[in-house]
């Protein structure tokens, strides 16, 4: 009987963090995420990225959660400053993909914009197939 009770307690302990995890599949995500357009002067929807949400304490790197016009998660974006990438003492370990499975990854340079003014690299972890990237294209 004690073993059964201990086993149930252990299983419950592992199940609770899963229940407490942020919901990110649909916008707006739960937890500390805020709409980027409410934090800095950017449009609500950025063609090529979508509608972005970020936990402000993780700036400038993120992760930023990117949603299509229907509020469905399409990608997780990191904005890594060039200064940090060229600093031998700076590391970006264990970058999470809060949206789950990553289908493919894009990496490209950005000269800077409100919220991340310094030159940086966008690392886009796409959760949708390449063909579905059009969900965040300009209309």
N, C-alpha and C positions, 0 to 999 in steps of 0.2 A: 504494500500500500504506500509506504514512504517513497519507494522508487517511482511509482506512478505520479504521486503528487509533485515530486522533485522534477520529473520529466515534463509535466504540464507547466510548472513554474518556469522552467528553462525555455520551453517553446514559446510561452507568452512573452518572456523577456526579449526574445529575438523577433517576435512578431510586432511588438510595439513600435520600434523604430521605423519599420516599414509603413505602419499606419500613420506615423507622425511626419513622414517625408512630404516634401512640397509636391503639390499637384502642378505639373508643368505642361501636360498634353494640350490643354486649351487655355486661351488667354481670357482673363488675366491669371497668371500663375499665383499660387498661394505663397505664403512665407514673406520674406523680406524684399521680394522683387517689386520694383517700381517701374512705371512706364518712363522710358528714357526721354520722351518728348515733354514730360512734365518736370524733368530734372534739368535739362539743358535745351537751348534753342535749336531744336531739330523738328522736322515734320513728324506727324504720327506714323507715317508709312514711308519707308525708304526703299525705292525701287532697287531690286537686287538683294536686299536683306529682309525687308518686311517691317512689321511693327516690333520694336525692341523693348525688352524688359531687362533690368539688371538689379542686383543687390548693390546699393551704393557703396557699401563697405568693401566691395571687391574691385572698385575702380583703381586704375584705368583698365586692367586686364580683363575683368569679367569673371565668369561667363555672362554673356548677353544671350537671352532667349529670343529667338526670332520667329514670328508668327505670320501666317498669310492673312488675307483680308477676311477670312472666315474664322479667324482665331485659332487655327490649328498650327501646332509647332512644326516648323520645317527645319530649323537648324539651331545649333549652339555656336556662338561666335566669341572668339577671344581676340582682344586688341592689344597686341604685345608691343610696347614701345621699342623702337630701334635701339635707343640708348641701353635698354635692359638686355636686348639680344646680343649686343656687342660687349657687354660687361661679363668678364670671365667668372665673376663671383656671383652673378645673378642666375637663378635657375627657375624654371617653370615646371615643377614636378607634379605628377598626378592630376593633370588637367581633366576635370570631370566632363562628362557628357550627360547632363541632367535629363535629356530627352531620351536616353537609352541608346539603342543600336545606331551606329553610324554607318551610313551607306557609302559615303565618299567624303573627301576632304579637299578644300580649296585654300590656297595661301596666296595673298597678294598684298602689295604695298599700298598704304594710304598716307598722304602728306599731312593729315590732321583735320579735325573737324570739332565742333563744339562738344565738349565732354572729354575728348581725347585729342587735345590740341597738338601734341608733339607727333612727329612722324612715327608711324607704327605699322605693324603687319596685321592684317586680318587673317585669322585662322578660322575657317568656317567648317564646322563638323555638320555635314548634311544628314538629316534623319530621313530624308526622302530620296527616291531615285533621281538621277540627273534630269530626266524628263519632267519631273514634278517641280523643278526649280522655277518653272514659269509661274508657279503660284505666288511668287513674290516679284514678278516682273512688272514693269510699268504698264499701266493700262491706258 
